[in-house]
Amino acid sequence: MRIHEILSILLFLSLTGCSTPSPAADEHDSDEDLWSPEYMVENFKNVGGTEISPDGEWIAFTVSESRTEGEKSDYLTHIHLVKTDGSRQFQLTRGDDSSGNPQWSPDGEYIAFTSTRGGDGNQIWVIRPTGGEAWKLTNAEGSVSNFEWSPDGNEIAFLMSDPPTDEDRRRQQEREDVNVVDEDFNYAHLYTVDFDGFQEDPADDQRLTEGEFHIGSYDWSPDGETIVFDHQPTPRANDWPETNISTVPSDSGAVEELIDLGGSDSSPLYSPDGDYLAFTTDKGDPRWPGYEVIKVKDLSDGSMTELGETHDDEPNIQEWSADGQYIYYQELHDTSIDLFAMPVDGGDYHQVTEGNGRFTGSSLSDDNSVLAAIHQDFDKAPDVIVSDVDNFDPERLTNINEDYEKYPMAHAEVIEYESTDGFTIEAPLIYPLDYEEGEEYPVILHVHGGPTGVYGESYSAAPGVYPLQKFAAEGYFVLRPNFRGSGGYGKDFRFANLSDWGFGDLEDMKAGLDYLIDQGKVDEDRQAIMGWSYGGLMSAFAVTQTDRFQASMMGAGVSNLISMTGTADIDGFLPDYFESEFWENYDRWTRHSAIYHIEEVETPTLVLHPEEDVRVPPTQGDEFYTALKRRGVPTKMVTYPRQPHGIQEPKFTIDAAERQLDWLEKYINGYDEDDYPSE
């Protein structure tokens, strides 16, 4: 999966605000804990994707809660059920080990899920939806990843990375476990396990594939005799451009290649009659910014048909319609995420989900009459909705966070403004909680990652490294622009920042700040910039190009494009975006690297970086921090043990949020140095 697919699935619709600014300060709680990072992390419950039962009567979903007591700093996830008529709702799984990825059996009698309960890695467990004890289905050597029921419900296929061999264990024990770079990979391969509903002990699994290739997504044929799958040469994140599609008999046998169009061909799905195969492809031109179309292969004669254009040129296909006439897919849609249906016989797509906010984690009943999804909006926490597919009118079935919103919420809306080069930019805008028209407030420019990420109408009181409602409660505007290069607006917009990082896109961001200043909302002498990943890169690069910011907060950001390319797990990413290898065009690469303009920086900069980050190695933060320190620019660097590219432990989330709030208080609101908390 490409980096933009991992980072992009964020956000949403509505070009006008739908609520009024919040009441003045004397009308609400003035406690310093108002939307504190600690309160948000410890009290918010996150609702995961839906899995509707085959008959459309029940919806399984997950709820995750943080655990921060004592030595714990993690999240506990369990499966819940709600009836589609809203009459019943209950928690299905319990215990100290998380349970997730619920899938109904084809007959609706069972729910399979994955869990680490038992202490022997992630395994498949099964439970009846009416409750009772779950039982363990697999006892695989390694940890099971994604799985899928066979059409008749008698088997489950799953992926598992190669477990360590006896020789691997010997080498480790005898301290001979050297690592040869780009060799000795642990590949993910296909397995199956039988299911009959009566076994008391885990069943033996059967391995279907082996060899030097790494499997991603897969699908059973309707007759259950074949499994189709996509695969790339190695598990390396950089090898997705060589993804092909092959098949294997479900009872074992030879792997046969089915599709190789020269680039990335992925996400294969059989039609209900088994005569056709849908998949996505870049048509032999793999590029990191992303471009894909839906194709359908006739399995009888081998011919292929390219279906119609989609809104963002990046469809994530989900399933065929029951009658084989449509392919349902999810896609970024400006500032929204929606479900669409693409006709197989030609013609334009039609939009299934409509309205403000984002619709994710969708699932359809077997006859496609009922849709379940997770919906959220600026002022609505993620919850389960249900609707008829043909007449979309969502009903909210859950209210998981009904006890969470004890504080008033700041107003949020999507604004639109003009930038340079004729670009129209959309940007979610969070207002100060006590906003009064005519007053000027400080502003934080919040830059998203990717750079093909996108900001939209997500729930603005969700916890995270960037606690939006806390910033609002402290009196800040938060501007979150979807600058050129962002997802959600089609291929041309997404490709518009090739070889131009930090210049055209920075102009898009500055234009949004100027728009707010011209409206008299923002104090031009109190501006800050922050962001993670690409947002961290921009937080470093922007302060080399302008002195308009009084504070910068660089999260897991890139400071040196050249050293980044030689140390990250995606060595083809930057050469693709900058249309050259660095040794072919040193001037271009250094021009867009913050470290080569370090002499221009005067802005106090906080550097935050995970210690186990292989996407943007922590040395990127080290370079910028060390140079700022040697130049005498106010700076501080904080690193987070065990964390990959994003912070995963809730205690560290709280810490990062609080440190940024302190940085803003010191350098935007400018209180006395003696009052600043000691480290």
Phi and psi in degrees as a GROMACS rama.xvg file:
@    title "Ramachandran Plot"
@    xaxis  label "Phi"
@    yaxis  label "Psi"
@TYPE xy
-73.6091  156.925  ARG-2
-60.5241  -37.2906  ILE-3
-69.4955  -26.2161  HIS-4
-71.7166  -32.7385  GLU-5
-74.0169  -41.0289  ILE-6
-89.3639  -19.2891  LEU-7
-82.5593  -28.688  SER-8
-67.9921  74.4276  ILE-9
-139.676  59.6565  LEU-10
150.387  -172.339  LEU-11
-155.009  -167.583  PHE-12
-116.538  167.677  LEU-13
107.083  115.447  SER-14
-92.8848  -3.71208  LEU-15
-130.348  152.966  THR-16
-70.6566  155.58  GLY-17
-126.664  16.0127  CYS-18
-146.858  170.297  SER-19
-100.755  158.444  THR-20
-55.0582  153.404  PRO-21
-69.9458  162.062  SER-22
-65.8964  164.149  PRO-23
-68.5042  167.766  ALA-24
-58.7991  -36.4495  ALA-25
-74.0233  -3.12621  ASP-26
-99.684  -2.71687  GLU-27
-137.399  173.353  HIS-28
-60.453  126.509  ASP-29
-100.37  12.3329  SER-30
-55.6912  142.84  ASP-31
-64.0463  -18.0368  GLU-32
-81.8132  4.03728  ASP-33
-52.3591  112.481  LEU-34
51.8244  41.1438  TRP-35
-66.2649  148.884  SER-36
-54.4344  -37.8122  PRO-37
-64.4478  -45.3857  GLU-38
-60.7643  -44.6741  TYR-39
-64.793  -47.8591  MET-40
-65.1993  -41.3108  VAL-41
-82.7223  -12.6035  GLU-42
-118.277  -18.4833  ASN-43
-78.1748  140.584  PHE-44
-115.061  125.992  LYS-45
-94.1682  132.367  ASN-46
-100.469  125.41  VAL-47
-90.0263  -174.868  GLY-48
-64.4342  161.555  GLY-49
-96.0427  154.186  THR-50
-138.636  100.974  GLU-51
-81.3979  145.092  ILE-52
-68.1626  155.972  SER-53
-54.0439  -35.5287  PRO-54
-87.8139  -0.54891  ASP-55
76.7776  15.3972  GLY-56
-91.899  -28.752  GLU-57
-131.541  154.183  TRP-58
-128.467  124.04  ILE-59
-92.9902  142.164  ALA-60
-154.122  170.125  PHE-61
-115.62  152.094  THR-62
-128.852  127.958  VAL-63
-115.162  136.748  SER-64
-129.951  146.282  GLU-65
-76.507  153.53  SER-66
-127.216  114.595  ARG-67
-125.854  6.8467  THR-68
-77.1377  138.343  GLU-69
57.8865  -127.043  GLY-70
-81.4703  -5.76031  GLU-71
-82.5237  141.33  LYS-72
-154.733  77.5616  SER-73
-155.504  -169.871  ASP-74
-125.288  138.414  TYR-75
-108.242  126.127  LEU-76
-117.679  135.723  THR-77
-137.749  161.894  HIS-78
-93.5866  136.227  ILE-79
-122.074  160.535  HIS-80
-127.763  142.812  LEU-81
-138.405  140.081  VAL-82
-78.9  142.816  LYS-83
-68.7087  -14.7243  THR-84
-92.2759  2.52758  ASP-85
79.2276  4.86681  GLY-86
-79.0032  -22.5022  SER-87
-142.208  148.809  ARG-88
-155.4  133.307  GLN-89
-158.701  161.504  PHE-90
-85.0437  130.094  GLN-91
-93.7559  -44.2598  LEU-92
-108.898  153.522  THR-93
-144.194  175.28  ARG-94
117.46  177.655  GLY-95
-86.7627  -5.61981  ASP-96
-108.998  139.283  ASP-97
-68.3872  150.21  SER-98
-130.803  134.678  SER-99
-153.213  -173.26  GLY-100
54.2026  51.0437  ASN-101
-66.8697  138.749  PRO-102
-138.915  128.354  GLN-103
-73.6607  143.783  TRP-104
-68.7456  156.855  SER-105
-56.7925  -29.4146  PRO-106
-90.3695  -1.65791  ASP-107
75.9464  9.15225  GLY-108
-86.3082  -19.0667  GLU-109
-138.196  159.647  TYR-110
-125.682  122.354  ILE-111
-94.0913  149.058  ALA-112
-154.152  168.159  PHE-113
-108.67  146.385  THR-114
-159.012  153.642  SER-115
-94.922  5.58585  THR-116
-56.6508  140.773  ARG-117
99.8859  -18.5005  GLY-118
77.571  14.1933  GLY-119
-120.556  44.8215  ASP-120
86.0351  175.422  GLY-121
-73.572  121.748  ASN-122
-129.223  165.342  GLN-123
-88.7333  129.731  ILE-124
-120.663  160.077  TRP-125
-132.515  141.649  VAL-126
-144.264  152.037  ILE-127
-80.916  141.38  ARG-128
-64.6517  -16.3298  PRO-129
-80.187  -5.39278  THR-130
106.194  -164.134  GLY-131
97.7069  -172.965  GLY-132
-79.9988  138.52  GLU-133
-81.4571  152.439  ALA-134
-126.526  152.66  TRP-135
-84.1191  125.9  LYS-136
-94.029  -39.0139  LEU-137
-113.409  153.124  THR-138
-135.346  52.9268  ASN-139
-70.8996  154.335  ALA-140
-64.053  -36.9559  GLU-141
-104.992  -155.628  GLY-142
-104.848  128.751  SER-143
-72.2529  136.942  VAL-144
-104.82  -129.864  SER-145
-70.1993  149.3  ASN-146
-137.004  166.185  PHE-147
-155.051  131.95  GLU-148
-65.9305  147.187  TRP-149
-72.7512  158.708  SER-150
-57.1924  -32.7711  PRO-151
-91.0968  -2.03014  ASP-152
76.8977  7.99295  GLY-153
-92.3349  -7.41553  ASN-154
-144.038  161.387  GLU-155
-130.73  129.83  ILE-156
-94.1817  147.646  ALA-157
-150.03  161.646  PHE-158
-102.8  146.24  LEU-159
-151.711  133.572  MET-160
-72.116  148.804  SER-161
-53.8015  121.531  ASP-162
-73.4251  162.607  PRO-163
-64.0883  140.543  PRO-164
-84.379  171.455  THR-165
-59.7933  -37.3565  ASP-166
-66.9203  -38.6667  GLU-167
-59.7552  -44.2059  ASP-168
-66.5815  -39.1199  ARG-169
-63.2782  -45.5053  ARG-170
-62.0389  -39.1147  ARG-171
-67.3504  -44.4783  GLN-172
-63.6155  -36.6919  GLN-173
-95.3725  15.2682  GLU-174
58.5876  39.3488  ARG-175
-113.295  15.845  GLU-176
-86.7186  63.8269  ASP-177
-70.3695  154.924  VAL-178
-113.626  122.363  ASN-179
-96.3536  117.719  VAL-180
-60.4697  136.238  VAL-181
64.441  25.4795  ASP-182
-138.9  168.544  GLU-183
56.2468  51.7514  ASP-184
-77.5679  154.673  PHE-185
-98.6852  102.271  ASN-186
-83.9989  148.123  TYR-187
-89.3992  128.992  ALA-188
-130.709  165.777  HIS-189
-88.5241  139.938  LEU-190
-136.428  160.616  TYR-191
-130.57  157.602  THR-192
-140.742  139.241  VAL-193
-75.9113  152.13  ASP-194
-140.743  130.329  PHE-195
-130.18  -3.26541  ASP-196
84.9342  -5.40612  GLY-197
-120.505  -11.8055  PHE-198
-66.9574  142.352  GLN-199
-97.5283  -23.0769  GLU-200
-114.317  156.124  ASP-201
-55.4875  144.196  PRO-202
-88.3859  157.949  ALA-203
-76.4919  137.526  ASP-204
-92.5054  155.972  ASP-205
-118.645  126.665  GLN-206
-82.6518  133.197  ARG-207
-102.91  -34.3884  LEU-208
-128.785  154.118  THR-209
-158.151  162.066  GLU-210
126.167  -177.89  GLY-211
-89.1996  68.8256  GLU-212
-154.13  156.365  PHE-213
-122.638  120.124  HIS-214
-89.2168  140.53  ILE-215
-107.641  -98.0607  GLY-216
-95.2757  161.742  SER-217
-156.693  170.685  TYR-218
-155.924  143.2  ASP-219
-79.2035  143.748  TRP-220
-71.1238  152.296  SER-221
-57.3921  -30.3514  PRO-222
-84.9965  -1.53159  ASP-223
75.6377  6.3587  GLY-224
-90.3602  -16.9213  GLU-225
-138.1  148.464  THR-226
-121.385  127.116  ILE-227
-101.309  143.511  VAL-228
-150.693  155.02  PHE-229
-101.131  153.92  ASP-230
-154.93  149.755  HIS-231
-123.116  165.504  GLN-232
-61.6836  -35.6097  PRO-233
-143.417  171.602  THR-234
-75.6313  -3.53192  PRO-235
-58.984  137.302  ARG-236
-61.5945  -20.9885  ALA-237
-83.8267  -6.88379  ASN-238
-97.1918  8.16531  ASP-239
-60.0206  -26.791  TRP-240
-65.0812  -8.83418  PRO-241
-111.854  40.6616  GLU-242
-88.5403  127.4  THR-243
-121.568  174.169  ASN-244
-122.142  131.657  ILE-245
-136.852  174.054  SER-246
-129.096  159.658  THR-247
-146.532  141.78  VAL-248
-61.7347  142.371  PRO-249
-72.6916  -11.9111  SER-250
-106.428  18.828  ASP-251
90.3418  156.456  SER-252
149.692  -167.078  GLY-253
-77.5903  140.542  ALA-254
-80.9729  132.404  VAL-255
-123.594  127.511  GLU-256
-71.7523  136.546  GLU-257
-113.57  -39.6351  LEU-258
-140.19  128.13  ILE-259
-147.956  97.2357  ASP-260
-97.9062  11.1755  LEU-261
98.1792  -8.50515  GLY-262
-134.831  -125.324  GLY-263
-105.469  113.265  SER-264
-118.1  119.572  ASP-265
-148.831  178.444  SER-266
56.08  52.5691  SER-267
-71.0712  140.985  PRO-268
-141.232  125.362  LEU-269
-72.871  144.528  TYR-270
-70.3293  160.608  SER-271
-57.8603  -30.3994  PRO-272
-90.6225  -4.13177  ASP-273
78.3818  5.05962  GLY-274
-87.2993  -16.4629  ASP-275
-133.501  160.069  TYR-276
-132.406  122.147  LEU-277
-93.0863  148.652  ALA-278
-161.576  167.628  PHE-279
-107.698  149.017  THR-280
-150.828  148.376  THR-281
-93.5744  9.25679  ASP-282
59.8804  34.3805  LYS-283
83.9217  10.6015  GLY-284
-127.8  72.876  ASP-285
-72.8226  126.364  PRO-286
-135.141  142.579  ARG-287
-63.0322  -34.9634  TRP-288
-61.0283  -25.42  PRO-289
97.8687  126.885  GLY-290
-158.594  124.025  TYR-291
-143.985  154.319  GLU-292
-127.644  164.264  VAL-293
-94.4346  129.589  ILE-294
-122.348  156.388  LYS-295
-126.636  128.32  VAL-296
-104.051  128.438  LYS-297
-79.2311  113.935  ASP-298
-75.5856  -9.53086  LEU-299
-85.8557  -40.8811  SER-300
-116.837  -3.05874  ASP-301
82.8648  -2.11191  GLY-302
-71.1495  153.706  SER-303
-126.82  142.796  MET-304
-123.237  130.064  THR-305
-90.0951  127.671  GLU-306
-83.6092  -178.841  LEU-307
-66.8535  167.959  GLY-308
-69.0696  146.664  GLU-309
-105.661  169.486  THR-310
-62.8674  -45.3014  HIS-311
-106.283  0.13197  ASP-312
58.4389  31.4789  ASP-313
-150.064  58.4753  GLU-314
-73.1616  142.163  PRO-315
-109.207  95.4578  ASN-316
-68.4589  143.087  ILE-317
-115.472  -51.056  GLN-318
-168.851  161.642  GLU-319
-79.0963  152.715  TRP-320
-70.337  157.16  SER-321
-60.0065  -31.1459  ALA-322
-90.9117  1.36628  ASP-323
75.2388  11.0464  GLY-324
-91.2945  -20.1354  GLN-325
-134.494  159.747  TYR-326
-120.515  120.999  ILE-327
-83.0539  137.457  TYR-328
-147.031  155.075  TYR-329
-108.131  144.474  GLN-330
-157.1  148.597  GLU-331
-60.5197  140.027  LEU-332
-139.98  87.178  HIS-333
54.4573  -119.109  ASP-334
-94.66  18.0925  THR-335
-121.154  172.881  SER-336
-127.619  128.074  ILE-337
-135.381  164.89  ASP-338
-100.68  135.785  LEU-339
-127.827  163.736  PHE-340
-127.186  124.584  ALA-341
-106.317  121.94  MET-342
-66.7763  140.166  PRO-343
-80.5224  -26.0729  VAL-344
-94.5402  18.105  ASP-345
105.467  161.827  GLY-346
107.035  176.518  GLY-347
-87.9833  154.533  ASP-348
-67.744  159.394  TYR-349
-124.519  147.102  HIS-350
-86.33  129.258  GLN-351
-89.2786  -54.1981  VAL-352
-89.3018  140.422  THR-353
-141.602  155.343  GLU-354
113.434  175.927  GLY-355
-67.0617  157.742  ASN-356
89.7501  -169.205  GLY-357
-118.823  143.634  ARG-358
-118.888  113.638  PHE-359
-131.168  172.832  THR-360
56.4519  39.1145  GLY-361
-80.9352  155.347  SER-362
-150.233  154.005  SER-363
-122.8  144.663  LEU-364
-64.9644  163.833  SER-365
-56.4193  -36.3325  ASP-366
-90.9904  5.80072  ASP-367
64.6118  19.1691  ASN-368
-87.4766  -24.9089  SER-369
-122.605  134.585  VAL-370
-116.239  133.468  LEU-371
-115.946  148.482  ALA-372
-161.347  169.589  ALA-373
-101.85  126.685  ILE-374
-119.214  140.172  HIS-375
-144.333  158.938  GLN-376
-143.921  176.103  ASP-377
-48.3439  -45.1727  PHE-378
-111.737  15.333  ASP-379
-125.916  120.976  LYS-380
-67.6877  155.633  ALA-381
-57.4792  131.139  PRO-382
-149.846  165.377  ASP-383
-81.0552  130.964  VAL-384
-120.143  159.249  ILE-385
-137.527  148.847  VAL-386
-158.972  156.234  SER-387
-65.8037  142.515  ASP-388
-71.8678  -42.9778  VAL-389
-76.6529  -20.0811  ASP-390
-134.458  81.5013  ASN-391
-66.726  114.885  PHE-392
-150.078  81.6787  ASP-393
-66.7472  137.137  PRO-394
-111.483  127.979  GLU-395
-79.9286  120.362  ARG-396
-96.0373  -24.1113  LEU-397
-124.159  162.742  THR-398
-144.911  66.2504  ASN-399
-63.5459  -32.11  ILE-400
-107.009  33.1676  ASN-401
-63.2616  -24.5711  GLU-402
-95.5922  3.01852  ASP-403
-85.7778  -38.7832  TYR-404
-85.7578  68.3353  GLU-405
-85.7609  -8.30756  LYS-406
-111.428  154.176  TYR-407
-67.9483  150.437  PRO-408
-106.944  142.13  MET-409
-71.6219  151.032  ALA-410
-67.6515  143.625  HIS-411
-139.08  147.692  ALA-412
-155.961  167.286  GLU-413
-100.339  124.334  VAL-414
-105.398  164.487  ILE-415
-135.063  135.954  GLU-416
-149.469  165.485  TYR-417
-95.7314  137.496  GLU-418
-113.255  -168.052  SER-419
-72.976  166.815  THR-420
61.3655  18.0718  ASP-421
79.4287  9.55993  GLY-422
-78.1983  135.716  PHE-423
-97.937  126.204  THR-424
-113.015  133.363  ILE-425
-102.749  146.906  GLU-426
-153.217  120.551  ALA-427
-60.8679  140.638  PRO-428
-131.163  122.259  LEU-429
-97.8308  126.716  ILE-430
-84.7926  157.027  TYR-431
-59.1507  144.877  PRO-432
-58.0466  -40.6129  LEU-433
-103.961  36.8826  ASP-434
-58.21  133.334  TYR-435
-127.66  126.842  GLU-436
-59.3096  136.141  GLU-437
99.4076  -17.9419  GLY-438
-89.5309  150.013  GLU-439
-104.333  136.924  GLU-440
-126.043  158.085  TYR-441
-68.5798  158.321  PRO-442
-132.865  143.885  VAL-443
-114.52  122.993  ILE-444
-85.6124  114.693  LEU-445
-105.225  111.894  HIS-446
-100.166  129.313  VAL-447
-81.1442  171.131  HIS-448
-90.0505  -175.378  GLY-449
122.694  -88.4435  GLY-450
-77.8939  8.20602  PRO-451
-88.3744  17.1333  THR-452
-65.9807  178.985  GLY-453
-158.349  140.332  VAL-454
-101.856  145.172  TYR-455
-157.045  -150.323  GLY-456
-87.7501  60.6082  GLU-457
-84.6315  163.891  SER-458
-63.6995  119.042  TYR-459
-81.4672  -4.52879  SER-460
-105.782  12.9113  ALA-461
-69.9039  144.17  ALA-462
-74.8437  164.4  PRO-463
164.655  -178.872  GLY-464
-58.1707  -30.043  VAL-465
-115.689  88.8145  TYR-466
-78.3395  93.496  PRO-467
-59.9625  -44.0055  LEU-468
-68.7731  -28.6206  GLN-469
-69.7695  -41.0785  LYS-470
-58.4143  -42.9931  PHE-471
-63.927  -41.1909  ALA-472
-64.4796  -27.3846  ALA-473
-84.8057  1.65311  GLU-474
96.1466  17.9008  GLY-475
-100.97  144.034  TYR-476
-76.1892  145.311  PHE-477
-124.381  114.326  VAL-478
-100.965  127.251  LEU-479
-125.887  77.5789  ARG-480
-76.431  144.671  PRO-481
-96.9553  80.5293  ASN-482
-71.9007  168.709  PHE-483
-54.4511  136.863  ARG-484
102.261  -12.6663  GLY-485
-74.0737  156.415  SER-486
-79.6566  170.077  GLY-487
96.5925  -11.7857  GLY-488
-122.802  15.0215  TYR-489
96.7747  167.089  GLY-490
-60.1198  -46.8429  LYS-491
-60.0989  -43.0115  ASP-492
-67.5001  -38.31  PHE-493
-68.6562  -30.0327  ARG-494
-91.3611  2.14152  PHE-495
-75.3416  -6.69792  ALA-496
-111.226  18.3078  ASN-497
-59.541  132.745  LEU-498
56.4712  25.4202  SER-499
-140.63  20.5724  ASP-500
-57.813  133.543  TRP-501
88.4198  -1.73122  GLY-502
-119.297  -76.4598  PHE-503
-61.1916  -42.0945  GLY-504
-68.5064  -35.8242  ASP-505
-65.6373  -35.8153  LEU-506
-62.2345  -38.5479  GLU-507
-59.9898  -40.4823  ASP-508
-71.4087  -46.5787  MET-509
-62.4446  -34.7406  LYS-510
-62.2125  -35.4933  ALA-511
-67.9212  -39.8208  GLY-512
-64.2358  -43.1551  LEU-513
-64.0762  -35.3777  ASP-514
-59.9559  -43.6926  TYR-515
-70.8486  -36.4889  LEU-516
-65.4026  -43.4888  ILE-517
-63.9306  -28.4219  ASP-518
-79.8914  -4.15285  GLN-519
78.069  17.1107  GLY-520
-89.9477  -31.9131  LYS-521
-117.419  138.998  VAL-522
-81.8591  114.469  ASP-523
-65.7055  -14.0571  GLU-524
-93.4939  4.62261  ASP-525
-135.179  78.4896  ARG-526
-125.737  138.197  GLN-527
-131.049  160.64  ALA-528
-133.108  141.719  ILE-529
-151.228  161.375  MET-530
168.677  165.073  GLY-531
-117.859  143.201  TRP-532
64.6679  -114.362  SER-533
-61.6657  -33.876  TYR-534
-63.1589  -33.1079  GLY-535
-70.3719  -39.8255  GLY-536
-57.0289  -46.7266  LEU-537
-68.9654  -31.7356  MET-538
-66.0963  -29.1864  SER-539
-82.5912  -46.292  ALA-540
-69.3023  -38.9003  PHE-541
-58.8636  -37.709  ALA-542
-77.4491  -6.4143  VAL-543
-87.775  -12.3082  THR-544
-110.324  -19.7624  GLN-545
-150.364  150.548  THR-546
-104.127  18.7603  ASP-547
-72.5387  -20.5387  ARG-548
-93.0291  133.935  PHE-549
-93.1233  -10.4607  GLN-550
-154.899  144.952  ALA-551
-134.04  145.159  SER-552
-134.469  105.621  MET-553
-96.6826  110.633  MET-554
-106.548  117.173  GLY-555
45.8267  46.1764  ALA-556
-100.601  161.334  GLY-557
-92.4405  132.483  VAL-558
-114.839  -21.5665  SER-559
-137.586  104.079  ASN-560
-61.5573  -33.6522  LEU-561
-69.597  -50.5315  ILE-562
-70.6298  -27.9727  SER-563
-61.9273  -45.4197  MET-564
-62.7622  -32.0375  THR-565
-84.2918  -7.70068  GLY-566
-125.425  -14.4632  THR-567
-82.8775  166.825  ALA-568
-83.5637  3.26401  ASP-569
-129.77  68.1501  ILE-570
-66.7941  -12.6207  ASP-571
-92.3851  -5.99538  GLY-572
-66.0643  -55.5779  PHE-573
-70.4739  -40.3122  LEU-574
-57.9046  -32.7344  PRO-575
-67.364  -48.9117  ASP-576
-67.4445  -32.8369  TYR-577
-101.999  8.74681  PHE-578
53.7942  34.7888  GLU-579
-174.937  160.1  SER-580
-79.6703  154.807  GLU-581
-64.079  -32.1129  PHE-582
-74.1693  -11.2955  TRP-583
-88.9327  -17.6562  GLU-584
-156.877  69.9632  ASN-585
-56.7765  -39.5647  TYR-586
-59.7185  -43.1696  ASP-587
-63.9414  -46.2734  ARG-588
-67.909  -40.0917  TRP-589
-74.1207  -32.37  THR-590
-60.2121  -32.2932  ARG-591
-100.679  10.3792  HIS-592
-106.404  125.039  SER-593
-59.5595  -36.1636  ALA-594
-62.9118  -27.2958  ILE-595
-83.4419  0.191722  TYR-596
-124.54  23.1903  HIS-597
-61.6253  -26.4563  ILE-598
-66.4716  -13.8781  GLU-599
-88.534  -9.73376  GLU-600
-85.5611  128.889  VAL-601
-125.843  -5.99994  GLU-602
-78.4109  127.094  THR-603
-57.3545  128.401  PRO-604
-130.446  124.567  THR-605
-94.2027  129.738  LEU-606
-113.034  121.066  VAL-607
-117.185  133.841  LEU-608
-153.216  132.812  HIS-609
-69.1278  144.818  PRO-610
-80.852  -22.138  GLU-611
-107.302  29.8338  GLU-612
-79.5458  114.565  ASP-613
-99.3932  -14.2043  VAL-614
-75.2972  -50.8274  ARG-615
-125.667  94.5135  VAL-616
-56.3873  148.008  PRO-617
-62.016  -17.3411  PRO-618
-61.1601  -23.2177  THR-619
-64.5023  -42.4839  GLN-620
-68.4855  -38.7889  GLY-621
-57.059  -45.9471  ASP-622
-59.0651  -45.6576  GLU-623
-70.2393  -44.6399  PHE-624
-60.1828  -48.4451  TYR-625
-61.8316  -42.8858  THR-626
-64.6375  -42.7364  ALA-627
-62.5834  -42.9016  LEU-628
-61.7242  -44.3822  LYS-629
-68.3996  -24.7919  ARG-630
-86.7931  -7.81628  ARG-631
83.8216  14.2214  GLY-632
-80.6077  133.792  VAL-633
-55.7666  125.036  PRO-634
-154.676  161.87  THR-635
-154.177  140.204  LYS-636
-122.886  133.233  MET-637
-126.785  129.172  VAL-638
-115.755  155.377  THR-639
-122.966  110.297  TYR-640
-59.6995  147.976  PRO-641
71.7095  -7.54605  ARG-642
-88.9147  136.723  GLN-643
-80.3579  -147.289  PRO-644
-64.5601  -29.561  HIS-645
-114.667  149.459  GLY-646
-74.6755  127.937  ILE-647
-110.621  -20.9413  GLN-648
-91.4754  129.369  GLU-649
-61.2368  -33.3905  PRO-650
-64.5744  -36.8432  LYS-651
-71.7889  -33.1366  PHE-652
-59.7313  -45.3292  THR-653
-61.5947  -45.1352  ILE-654
-60.6381  -48.1022  ASP-655
-62.4123  -41.1457  ALA-656
-63.9361  -44.9554  ALA-657
-67.3044  -35.9418  GLU-658
-65.2188  -36.237  ARG-659
-71.1041  -38.3748  GLN-660
-61.5644  -40.927  LEU-661
-64.387  -41.1233  ASP-662
-61.811  -43.1566  TRP-663
-64.2702  -43.1443  LEU-664
-60.6512  -38.668  GLU-665
-73.2916  -45.022  LYS-666
-102.902  -15.2647  TYR-667
-99.6777  -49.8294  ILE-668
-86.4052  -16.9393  ASN-669
63.997  43.4849  GLY-670
-76.9755  169.905  TYR-671
-62.7085  142.051  ASP-672
-55.0946  -35.9056  GLU-673
-67.08  -20.8967  ASP-674
-86.6517  -10.5069  ASP-675
-72.3979  132.122  TYR-676
-58.8829  136.9  PRO-677
-74.3922  152.072  SER-678
